[in-house]
Amino acid sequence: MELQSRPFGVTRDGQAVTCYTLVSDNGCTAEILDYGATIRAITVPDRDGRAVDVALGYDTLAEYQENSGSMGATVGRFANRIAKGRFTLNGVEYQLAVNNGPNHLHGGLLGFERQVWQAEETAEGLRFTLVSPDGQDGYPGAMTVSVTFSWAGSALTLRYRAVSDKDTVLNLTNHCYFNLDGQGKILDHTLTVAAETFNEGDPDCLPTGRLLPVAGTAMDFRTPRPIGEAVDSDEACVKLSGGYDSNFVLSGSPAAVLRSGKSGIVMTVTTDQPGVQVYSSNFLTDRKGKNGASYGLRSGLCLETQHFPDAIHHPEWPSCILKAGDTFESYTTFAFSAE
């Protein structure tokens, strides 16, 4: 792998931001900002060998700071939602920011995505490290968290690691918006998800606690299905969130496969996480993207590997609690090919 870097602006509080380009041995590239450990671009060949940037992003740092949507960011301390921004751990109640209706979303008002991480080239790839102090965003424990990006051929792997000095909650993901054609709508992309069930959501996209079967519903991606086929369905599982925005309970590998018939690009997702949030950019408002692209509703698809939303309130689900001194480790790989 080859590593390049260039300046990418200065934050409002005066911190310099760098854009790193990680080049694979066969020429695939990933651009990653130290601001939010954010994927800005992923370039891979289509069926004709032409380079396509399959990740949505912006031209300037100001756009990342001004726009919502967690575009390409590493999300934490707790990705997705926590009911009422409140949880009890070891008999102590913690109140987090309420920043998404009545709930807490993606780590709060600061989160990991609005901070500058420390970048370091390692034998494995490009590692970004962040120290989150005790009490930041209301969370208990001083935490050191890292995410390492590496190429192996045309497969981009993200490896997460975290340690806290107090018991805390943790849910890490990447919020990259994928479009295998580079731009335009993703309605003709076909998706497969290895899931028999999904988390039922309420009108605020918070899990009700019930796991529902995907069979016979708009959520059934056990075999390849165009995203546009049921994204505007009247079924509650889709209509309540204005499209796909649900956690699928993974039951096999690969976790998901996304295909474009236009470019021929295939993205295969593997992970050791128990769930994946499928999000069809329902709230991505019309805006200018990088290189003159126009983004908006259905411009990208997020496949956010994760623990289940609001897992701290559901002890029957895989635990999101990180014990003091324990090390959390996880990986997700996005492997690209063309057909």
C-alpha positions, 0 to 999 in steps of 0.5 A, a space after each residue: 500500500 502507498 500513503 499520500 496526504 494533503 491539507 484539507 482546511 482548518 476547523 472552526 477552532 483552529 485545528 488543521 485537517 489532513 486528507 490521506 489517500 491510501 492506495 492499494 497494490 492494484 490501484 484502488 484508493 480510499 481518501 480518509 480525513 482525520 476529521 471524524 476518521 471520515 471516508 471521503 472517497 473510495 475509487 474502484 474500477 467498473 466492468 470496463 476498467 474505468 475508475 468510479 468513486 463509489 463513496 459520497 463526500 464533499 469538496 471542503 471541510 466547511 461542508 462537512 462541518 455545516 451539513 448533517 448526515 454523518 457523511 462517511 464518518 466514524 460514528 460513536 461513542 454509541 452509533 444509532 439511537 438510545 431511548 430518551 438519551 438515558 441509560 442506567 449502568 451499575 446503578 448510575 443513571 446517565 443522561 446524554 444529549 437528546 438530538 434526534 426527536 426524543 432520543 440520542 443519536 450517533 454519540 450526541 452533539 459532538 460525537 466522534 465524527 466532529 473531532 480531529 483524530 490522530 493519524 499514524 501509518 502502521 504495518 497494517 495500514 492507516 490508523 486513526 486514534 481518538 481519546 474521548 475523556 470521561 463525561 464527554 457527551 455524557 458518557 462514562 469513562 475515558 476511552 481510547 478508540 482507534 480505527 485502522 483502514 487497510 487495503 488487501 487487493 480490492 478489499 477495504 477493511 476497517 478495524 476498530 479497537 476501544 478501551 475504557 477506564 470505566 464501564 461504558 456503552 459502545 457502538 462503533 460504525 462507519 456512515 459511508 453513503 455508497 453509490 456504485 455508479 458514482 452519483 445519481 439514485 441508487 434505486 436500481 442497485 440490488 441488495 442482498 442481506 443475510 438476515 431472517 429478522 429485523 428490529 421493528 421500529 416505532 415512529 422515531 426509528 427506535 426499536 420496539 423490542 420485537 424482532 420481526 421476520 423479513 419474509 414476505 415484507 419490504 425488508 426481505 433481501 435474502 435474495 437480490 432485490 432492487 432497492 427501489 422495489 419497495 423503498 416507498 412501500 406503505 408497510 410500516 417498517 418502511 413508511 415510518 422512516 421514509 424508506 429503509 432505516 432499520 437494523 437487520 439481525 445478521 444470520 450469515 456471511 457475507 452480511 450484505 452484497 450491493 450490486 449496480 447493473 450499470 457500472 457492474 461494480 459489486 460490493 461485498 460486506 463482511 463483519 463480525 458485528 451482529 447487525 447492519 443498519 440499512 439506510 436509504 438516505 431518506 433525510 439527505 436533502 438536496 446539496 452539492 457533493 464533491 466534483 460537481 455532483 448533486 446529492 439528495 433523497 436516495 443518492 446513497 445507501 449506508 450499510 452500517 455494521 453495528 450492535 443493535 440500536 438502544 441495546 443498553 435497554 434490551 439485555 436479551 440482545 448482544 451486549 453493548 457494554 464495554 467493561 473497564 479495562 477490557 478491549 473491544 475489537 471489531 472489523 468490517 470489510 468492503 470488498 469490491 469486484 466487477 461483473 
